[in-house]
Structure formats: structure tokens, C-alpha cells
């Protein structure tokens, strides 16, 4: 496995484990089995059309073959970077800039399958010798495939441990999104661990501006940011 560090547009570094070539190959094989099974079912179901003229057969086969042709593209777009094979292997496609991959990114990856898969399986060998374990389609789309098998505890999520009698301080935190909260927590945890007080000050000032807080009730930057995260959890969990 290779460590993949994603540097978001907010200059927050997030570490993931890149999915290995073996995992990606197994996911590809599983997806291929699904597609072959679909084609076999079609062959049994529509065998009655064999007596049609050649052009009619071509037209029917083309239409019925669309699900196989667009299988990867459609599923990755609908399942946020996963196909059935990827989901079974617990891997997914992400952008290397920290954002969720877009439809255009999935289209680029899908298009380059022609080179990666159907030209001597070139993409598999590219993955083996690529630091980020990317195939050509990933490099063109600015994506990578990561594993979701890492052990995750509450410190790695936006969740916070709240006491039953917890009382929130800043109701305006609902202006934030889950992605905002994740970035804030990642930045907060990293800066606090490395004693990067300048980053903590900048983060606090940005939060005061975005959340529109006029009266800060905590004595330190760390206490303030910690309360913001707890308040966000309180309001989102009780909405």
C-alpha cells in the first residue's frame, strides 16, 4: 500500500491509503463477471431474435449492450466513485485536490479505459510504477483510487463526543456544511498537534468571520474552535 497525501484547496493535508493494483484488479474482475453475466442472460433471453436480418441484430445488440459499455461511468457517477466491484473491495475514486470527483472526471477516466484496459492492459502496469498508484485515466482526470479499509475512530471524523447536558454557545454554526466541519477539524487537529499557533489564530479569525460571531466567549483559540465543532455536532445531530 502507498500513502497518498491530498492537499485541499484550503491547504489542508489529508492522508489516505492508495488502493493497490491487486485490489483494483480484483474489483475490475468482479465488475467484468457482472457484465459477462448480464450478456449471458441477454443471450438466453433474446436468442429468439437470431432469425432477424443482420442489421436488426446489430441494432438490438447495440442498444442492449449500452449497460455494459457505460457500466463503469454510470455507477461511479451515481455511487460517488464506486462500482459494485469497488464497493465490494472497499475502494473508491477521489480527486487529488480534496474535492469529490465530478461527472466530467468520471467521463475522462472512462474514456481512457480504451488505453488503460484494452491496449495490452497498459493501465495495470502504469499503476505498478506510479507513486500514487494511478492509471493513465486517473492522471488525465486528476483522480486516484483510495482504500476505505482503514480503521477509523471518532477523531478521524467530524463527530465529537458530547455530554448529555451539553449546551451550545453559537447557533450560527449551522451556516457551515459537513465538508466545512471536516476541513476545520482536520486543520484544527493537525495544527494543535504540531503547536502551529499561527494556523490556529487564522482558523479562529476565519470562523468568526464566516459564522458571524460578535462575542467570543472562550479564552483561547483552541477552546473556541473546539466549541465550534461541538456546537456544529449538537445542532446537526438534533435537527
N, C-alpha and C positions, 0 to 999 in steps of 0.2 A: 504494500500500500504506500501511496505517496501523499504527503501533506500538501494541501492546496490552500494558499492564503489568498482570500478575496479582499481586495481593498475597495471599499464602497466609495461612492461619490462624496460621502460625508467624511472621508478619510479615516474610516473605522476598519481595522483589520479583523477579519473573521476567518478562523481556521476550520477547514473541512478536510476530510479524507477522500481523496480521489478514488473512484471505483476502478478496480484493477481490470486488466484486459480479460482475465478469466471470467470475472463476474459479468462483464459486458457481453462476452461471447455466449455465456450460458443464457443470458436474457434474450439475446438475438436468436439462439436456437429455440427457446421456448416460444417466442413470437412466431418463428418460422413454422413450428409444429402447429400452432393455432391456424396460421394461414393455409398450410397444406391440408389440415383437417377441413377447413372451410371449402377448399377446392374439391376435395374428395366428395363432400356432401353434395356440392353442386353437380358433380359428375353423375352421382347416383340419382339425384333428383331430376336433372334436366337431360338425362340420356335420351329421352323421347324426342328431343329436337335434332338428333343426329341425321334424320332424314331430310332436314331442311337444306336449301341450297347453301353454297359455301359462304356467300355474303351475309346471309341471315345468321348463320352460325357465328361468323366473325363479330357481327353487331351484338348478338346476345352475350357472347363470351367477353366482349369488351366491357359492356355495361355491368355484367355480373362480376367482372374482375376488378372493378373500381375499389371495393373494400380492401382487397389485398394490396393494390397499388398505393392507396392513401392511408393504409392501416397505421403506420408509424406517425405520420403527420397529424392525423386527426386525433389519435389517442394522446399524443404528447401535448397537443393544444388543449384538449379537454381535461386531461388529468394532471396538468401543471408539470409537464416534463417527464411523465412516466407512460410506458406502455404496460400491458399486462405482464410481460416478461420482466420489465424493470421493476414493477411493483412487487413481483414475487421475489426478486433478488434484493429488494430494498435499496434501489439506486434511482437517481433522478437527474435530469438536466437542469443546470442553473447557469445564469450569466456570471462571468468572472468579474463584473463590476458591482455585484451585490444585488442587482435587480432580478425580478422574476423574468425569465425568458419570454419574449413576445412571439406572436404568431409569425412575424417575419423571420425571427431567429430559427423557429422550428422549420419554416419553409427552406431556409438556406441549408440547414442540417440535412433535411430530407432530400433536397436536390443533389447534394454531394454524396449521397449514398451510391449514386451511379459510379463514382470514382472509388469510394471507400470500400464498397462491398463487391460490386460486380466487376471490378478490374483487378483480378487476382487477390481479392481480399486485402487490398493495399492498406486500408484504414487500420486493420488489426496490427500490422507491422509498424505503422506510424505511431500507434498508441504505445507500443513496446519501447520505443526510443524517444518518446516525448516526455519532458519533465512533468507536465500537467496531465499526462495520460489522455491527451486529446487526439481525436482523429482529424482528418482534413476538414470535415464538415464542422467540427467544433471550432477549429482555428478560424475558419471563414465566418462563423456566426458569433464568435466571441463567447462561446459556452464551454462548459466542462460537465462531466458526469461525476457526481459525488455519491458516496455511500451514506445511507441513513441508519447504519447499524451501530453507530457509536452509542455508548451508554450516556444517556442524558439525564441530568438531575435538575432540580429546580433552579440552580444557579446558572444553568445554560439557557433558560427560557425567560420570558418576560414576567413569569409568575413570581409572586412574593408571598412569604409566609405572613399571614395577617392574624392577629389575635381576634377572638370572637367579639371583644368590646372595642375594636379599633374604630377611631373616629377620624374621618378625613379632614383635611385642612384646606385644600384647594380644589373646589368643584370644577374650575375651568380646565382641569386636566383632560376632560372629555374632548377637548379640541384635538388631542393627539390621536394618532392611529396606532394599531398594533405594531406596524413597521417602525413608526417613530419610537415607540416604547422599547422595541428590541434594540434599535440603534443607540438609544440613550443608555440602556442597561449595559450593552457591550462596551460602550465608551467609558461609562462610569466604573465598571468592574476593572477594566484594563488600567485606567488612569489611577484609580485608588491603589491597586496592587503595586504599580510602579512609582507611586508617590509623585505623579505628574500633576502638580497643583495648578499649573497654568491651564491645562486642559480642563480641569475641574471648574476653574473660575469661568472659562469661556462657556462651558456647558451650562453652568448655572445662569449666566447672563442671557444666554440664548433661550433657555427655558422661561425665564422671567419675561422676555420679550414675546415669545410665541404664545405662552399660556396666559399672558396679560395679567401678571401678578403685581399688585401695587404695594402689598405689605408682606414682606418676607418675615416669617416668624421663627426661623431656625437660626442658630448662632454660627454654624459652619456650612461651607459648601457641601460637604459630604452629607450632613444631616438633611439639608434642603433637598438634594437630589434623591436621597433615599425616601423621603416623604412623598416626593412627586411620584415615584414608581409605585409606592404603596397605595397612594390615593388613586392612581390610574387603575390598579388592580381592583381596589374596592368598588369603584364606580362601574367598571366594565363587568365585574362578576355579579353585581346586584342590579343591573339594568333589566 
